[in-house]
Amino acid sequence: MAVHQNPCDNKASILEERKDLMVDWLELPEHLLPLIASKLINMIDYIRIGAVQWRSQDFRYGLLFLSRQLPVLMLPDDEDKQTYCFYNLTEKRPYRYRLSMPHNKVVFNSSRGWLVTLRELYDVSLLNPFMSSANEINLPSLKTLLTDDDDSMGYPRDLLKAALSSNQVWDSECTIMAIYGSFNRVAYCKLRDSSWTHIDLNYKGIDDVMYYKNQFYFVHQRGSLFSCDLNDPHPKVSKVATRPIFHWDNGYVWYYIVESNGNLLLVARAKKYPGDDDVYCNLTRHFFVFKLDLVELMWIEVKNLDGHTLFLGRNCSVSLSASDFPECEPNCIYYTNEHHTGYADHSEAFYGESHKHGDKPKPHDMGVFNLEDGSFLQSYYPEIHKLIPRPIWIEPTMQLF
């Protein structure tokens, strides 16, 4: 007579056999976990292995040098005007974590995992939403930048963008360079300075700033690139390259600079001029990307990003290899809205305002642009019921003091 084995008994037997093959991570030699962790790319994996050896000094030190992470999208919460949520591109959902912001504080941009915030027009600080303590650093007041010809600071554009030289903000040499005021001038300070220092006041109309190969760079709204050597007692500004040659006659252009795969790229974001009859005049129509020839000091247009992905907006621009993050489209640009700092619903925002005759709100200027074929891909972000505070890309960090 045939004997029928219970499937449950068979499963239990297999599990029992596998137990002999399982490794108890708690019993691994202490020096091995940091070596394993150094091969990880995704911070989530790093946190999981950290649960095994969180107290290891080597492990804690290794966290500081974890490779760059996939940015998360910081969005206004639907239920609370003063609260942000963080959207995870990997899992296509928001994290449970929420960031509350006081009514009198505005987030302007992000750099190396830190938010640049402004309170009461002049009080600037760095805020790291991924740290539970010692997560805010006060910077010098913008009042130290007031000049005779710009005594109003041009609110609400008093702080357009800022870039850190390093994410190790406790380092006394860590420096921040900012675009500020109604004339879009440039200034800098070390994080322990008591005041900001002007760069030559003749440099106005700056669109973007970044730190690249031990120097700060900034790009003028007409496309010229400049470097700034802060090692000189009197900061020296040098013109690196003139505007690239391309044609866009239908509107205006906003410039970004970003390091990608070791190269310095200039990205031109092209829009149409505003028109009363065009609901979509606010939307980005095209991107042009140029690589700097470091020998000839001239721009060369490129039609792909060597498998990398760019993240542009009010953040300091980020480039990541799509092969490290399969959820990202290679040779594509993920971009967010550029304008607005306050809090409002669609009906109160410039891009979201309804026409007088009750038309539907204008859409968000957010999306994915494929540089290779010039197409716009399906949007990556969830439904957003508020246009402002504007969404901002921010790189997750995990820094332990």
C-alpha positions in Angstrom: 0.0 0.0 0.0 1.4 3.4 -1.0 2.3 5.8 1.8 1.3 9.4 1.2 3.6 12.0 2.8 2.1 15.1 4.4 3.3 18.1 2.4 3.7 20.1 5.6 6.0 17.4 7.0 8.1 17.7 3.8 8.3 21.5 4.1 9.4 21.2 7.7 12.1 18.8 6.8 13.5 21.1 4.1 13.5 24.1 6.5 15.3 22.0 9.1 18.0 21.1 6.5 18.4 24.7 5.5 19.0 25.8 9.1 22.3 24.0 8.9 23.3 26.2 5.9 22.2 29.5 7.4 24.7 32.0 8.7 24.2 33.7 12.1 25.3 37.2 11.2 25.8 38.0 14.9 28.6 35.4 15.0 30.5 36.8 12.0 34.0 38.3 12.9 33.6 42.0 13.6 36.0 43.0 10.8 33.9 41.3 8.1 30.7 43.4 8.3 32.3 46.7 7.4 33.9 45.0 4.4 30.5 43.6 3.3 28.9 47.0 3.9 31.5 48.7 1.7 30.1 46.8 -1.3 26.5 48.0 -0.7 25.0 50.8 -2.7 21.4 51.2 -1.4 21.2 52.8 2.0 18.3 50.5 3.0 20.6 47.5 2.7 23.2 49.4 4.8 20.7 50.0 7.5 19.6 46.4 7.6 23.2 45.2 8.0 23.7 47.9 10.5 21.1 46.3 12.8 23.7 43.5 13.2 26.7 45.6 14.0 25.4 49.1 14.7 27.8 49.7 17.6 30.9 48.8 15.6 33.1 51.9 15.2 34.3 50.8 11.8 30.7 50.4 10.7 29.7 53.8 12.0 32.7 55.4 10.2 31.8 53.6 7.0 28.4 55.2 7.0 30.0 58.6 6.4 31.4 57.4 3.1 28.5 55.5 1.8 28.1 56.0 -2.0 25.6 58.6 -3.2 22.0 57.6 -2.8 19.0 57.8 -5.0 17.3 61.1 -4.2 13.8 61.1 -2.6 11.2 63.7 -3.6 10.2 65.9 -0.7 6.5 66.8 -1.3 3.9 68.9 0.5 1.6 66.8 2.6 -2.0 66.8 1.6 -3.4 67.2 5.1 -1.0 69.7 6.6 0.3 72.8 4.9 3.4 72.9 7.2 4.4 69.3 6.7 6.5 67.5 4.1 6.5 63.8 3.1 9.2 61.9 1.2 8.4 59.9 -1.9 10.5 56.8 -2.6 11.2 56.2 -6.3 12.3 52.6 -5.6 9.1 51.5 -3.9 6.9 54.1 -5.6 5.3 55.2 -2.3 5.9 57.9 0.4 7.8 57.0 3.5 5.9 57.1 6.7 8.2 59.7 8.1 7.0 63.3 8.0 8.9 66.6 8.4 7.1 69.5 10.1 8.2 73.0 9.3 7.3 76.1 11.3 5.0 78.7 9.6 7.8 81.2 9.4 10.4 78.9 7.8 10.8 78.2 4.1 12.8 75.5 2.4 14.8 76.9 -0.5 16.8 74.0 -1.8 18.9 71.0 -0.8 22.6 70.2 -1.1 24.4 66.9 -0.1 21.4 65.8 2.0 21.0 69.1 3.8 18.0 71.5 3.4 18.8 75.2 3.2 16.0 77.0 5.1 15.2 80.6 5.7 13.3 82.2 8.6 12.1 85.8 9.0 13.7 86.9 5.7 17.3 86.8 6.9 18.0 83.8 9.2 19.5 80.9 7.3 20.1 77.4 8.6 21.0 73.9 7.3 18.6 71.2 8.3 19.2 67.4 7.9 15.8 65.7 8.0 17.4 62.2 8.2 19.1 62.9 11.5 17.2 62.6 14.8 19.6 65.0 16.8 22.1 67.7 16.1 20.4 68.1 12.7 20.4 71.9 12.4 23.2 74.4 11.9 22.7 78.1 12.0 24.4 80.1 9.3 25.3 83.8 9.3 22.4 86.2 8.8 21.7 87.5 5.3 21.8 91.0 6.8 25.5 90.8 6.5 25.0 90.8 2.7 23.0 94.0 2.5 24.4 96.7 0.2 23.4 100.2 -0.6 21.8 99.2 -3.9 20.0 96.1 -2.6 18.7 96.9 0.8 15.5 95.0 0.4 17.1 91.6 -0.4 14.4 91.1 -3.0 12.0 88.8 -1.1 10.9 86.1 -1.8 14.0 85.5 -4.0 16.4 86.4 -1.2 18.1 82.9 -1.4 17.9 81.2 -4.7 20.2 78.3 -4.3 23.2 77.2 -2.2 25.8 74.5 -2.5 28.0 72.8 0.1 31.6 71.8 -0.5 31.1 68.6 1.5 28.5 66.7 3.5 30.8 66.7 6.5 29.4 69.9 7.9 31.3 69.5 11.2 34.6 70.0 9.3 35.8 73.6 9.9 36.7 73.9 6.3 33.3 73.0 5.0 32.1 76.0 2.9 28.7 77.0 1.4 28.2 79.2 -1.6 24.8 80.8 -2.2 23.0 82.8 -4.9 21.0 85.5 -3.1 19.1 88.8 -3.5 17.1 90.3 -6.2 20.2 90.6 -8.4 21.1 86.9 -8.1 24.6 87.6 -6.8 27.0 85.1 -5.2 28.4 84.9 -1.6 30.0 82.3 0.6 30.9 81.5 4.2 32.5 78.7 6.2 30.0 77.1 8.5 31.6 78.7 11.5 31.9 82.2 10.1 30.0 85.1 11.6 29.2 86.7 8.3 28.9 86.0 4.6 31.5 87.3 2.1 30.6 88.8 -1.2 32.0 87.6 -4.4 32.6 90.5 -6.8 29.3 92.4 -6.9 29.7 92.8 -10.6 28.6 89.2 -11.1 24.9 89.2 -11.2 22.1 87.1 -12.8 23.5 83.7 -11.7 21.3 80.6 -12.3 23.2 77.8 -10.6 26.2 77.0 -8.4 28.1 73.8 -7.6 31.4 72.4 -6.1 33.6 70.5 -8.6 37.2 69.4 -8.2 38.0 71.5 -5.2 36.5 74.7 -6.6 33.1 76.4 -6.8 31.6 77.1 -10.1 28.6 79.2 -11.1 26.7 79.8 -14.4 25.2 83.0 -15.6 21.7 83.2 -16.9 23.1 83.7 -20.4 25.1 80.5 -20.2 28.7 81.6 -19.3 30.5 79.5 -16.8 32.8 80.9 -14.1 35.1 79.3 -11.5 35.8 80.8 -8.0 39.0 80.0 -6.2 38.4 80.6 -2.5 42.0 79.6 -1.5 43.1 83.0 -2.6 42.9 85.7 0.2 40.8 87.7 -2.3 38.5 85.2 -4.0 39.5 85.0 -7.6 36.7 84.6 -10.3 37.7 83.3 -13.7 35.6 82.9 -16.8 35.8 79.3 -17.9 33.6 79.0 -20.9 31.1 81.2 -22.9 27.6 80.3 -23.7 27.1 77.1 -25.8 25.7 77.4 -29.2 22.1 76.1 -29.6 18.9 77.5 -30.9 15.7 78.1 -28.8 13.7 81.0 -30.1 10.4 80.1 -28.5 11.0 81.2 -24.9 13.6 81.4 -22.1 16.2 79.1 -20.8 17.3 78.1 -17.3 20.8 76.7 -16.8 22.1 74.0 -14.4 25.6 72.7 -13.8 26.3 69.2 -12.6 29.1 66.7 -12.3 28.4 63.5 -14.1 30.7 60.6 -14.5 33.7 62.9 -13.8 32.6 65.4 -16.4 31.2 68.9 -15.9 27.8 69.2 -17.7 25.8 72.3 -18.5 22.1 71.6 -18.8 19.8 74.2 -20.6 16.1 73.8 -19.6 14.0 75.5 -22.3 10.5 76.8 -21.8 8.0 78.9 -23.7 7.3 82.6 -23.0 4.1 82.9 -20.9 0.9 83.4 -22.9 -2.6 84.1 -21.8 -4.1 81.6 -24.2 -1.7 78.7 -23.5 -2.5 76.7 -20.4 0.7 74.8 -20.8 3.1 77.7 -21.3 4.7 77.0 -18.0 5.9 73.5 -19.0 9.4 72.6 -19.9 9.6 71.9 -23.7 13.2 70.6 -24.1 16.6 70.0 -22.5 20.0 70.6 -24.1 23.0 69.1 -22.5 26.7 70.1 -23.0 30.0 68.6 -21.7 32.9 70.9 -21.0 36.0 70.2 -23.0 38.7 70.8 -20.3 41.4 71.4 -22.9 39.6 73.7 -25.3 37.4 75.1 -22.6 34.3 74.9 -24.9 31.0 73.2 -24.7 30.2 70.0 -26.7 26.6 69.0 -27.0 25.9 65.4 -26.0 22.8 63.3 -26.8 23.2 60.7 -24.0 24.5 60.7 -20.4 26.7 57.6 -20.6 24.0 55.6 -18.8 23.6 58.1 -16.0 20.5 59.8 -14.8 20.2 63.5 -13.7 18.0 65.0 -11.0 17.3 68.7 -11.5 15.3 71.3 -9.7 15.9 73.5 -6.7 18.3 70.9 -5.4 22.0 71.0 -6.2 21.9 68.8 -9.3 22.6 65.1 -8.9 23.9 62.5 -11.4 23.8 58.7 -10.7 24.6 55.7 -12.7 21.3 54.0 -13.7 23.1 50.6 -13.5 23.3 51.1 -9.7 19.6 52.0 -9.5 17.5 49.9 -12.0 14.4 51.9 -11.1 15.9 54.9 -12.9 15.7 55.4 -16.6 19.2 55.8 -18.1 20.1 58.9 -20.1 17.1 60.7 -18.7 16.5 63.8 -16.7 14.1 63.8 -13.7 13.1 67.4 -13.1 10.8 69.3 -10.7 9.2 72.7 -10.6 11.5 75.7 -10.4 9.4 78.4 -8.9 7.6 79.3 -5.6 8.5 79.1 -2.0 5.4 79.6 0.1 2.4 77.5 0.9 -0.8 77.4 -1.1 -3.3 75.2 -2.9 -3.5 75.0 -6.7 -6.0 77.9 -6.7 -3.5 80.2 -5.0 -0.4 79.4 -7.0 0.9 81.1 -10.1 1.3 77.9 -12.1 -1.8 76.4 -10.5 -4.1 79.4 -10.5 -7.4 78.9 -12.3 -8.3 81.3 -15.1 -11.0 83.9 -14.3 -13.5 81.8 -16.3 -13.1 78.8 -14.1 -10.6 76.7 -16.2 -8.8 73.8 -14.7 -5.5 74.5 -12.9 -2.3 74.4 -14.9 -0.3 71.3 -14.5 3.0 70.8 -12.6 6.2 71.3 -14.5 7.6 68.0 -13.4 8.5 64.9 -15.4 11.2 62.8 -17.1 13.0 63.8 -20.3 14.7 61.2 -22.5 17.8 62.9 -23.8 18.5 60.3 -26.5 15.2 60.7 -28.4 13.9 64.0 -27.0 10.7 62.5 -25.6 9.0 63.0 -22.3 8.3 59.8 -20.4 5.4 58.9 -18.0 5.6 60.9 -14.8 7.4 59.4 -11.8 5.6 61.3 -9.1 2.2 60.6 -7.4 -0.8 62.8 -7.6 0.0 66.1 -5.9 -2.9 68.2 -4.7 -0.8 71.2 -3.7 1.6 72.9 -6.0 3.6 74.6 -3.3 5.7 74.3 -1.2 7.4 73.1 -4.3 8.8 69.6 -4.5 12.5 69.2 -3.9 14.9 66.4 -4.6 17.1 65.5 -1.6 19.8 62.8 -1.2 19.2 60.6 1.9 22.1 60.7 4.3 22.9 58.9 7.5 25.5 60.8 9.4 26.6 59.8 12.9 28.4 62.2 15.1 
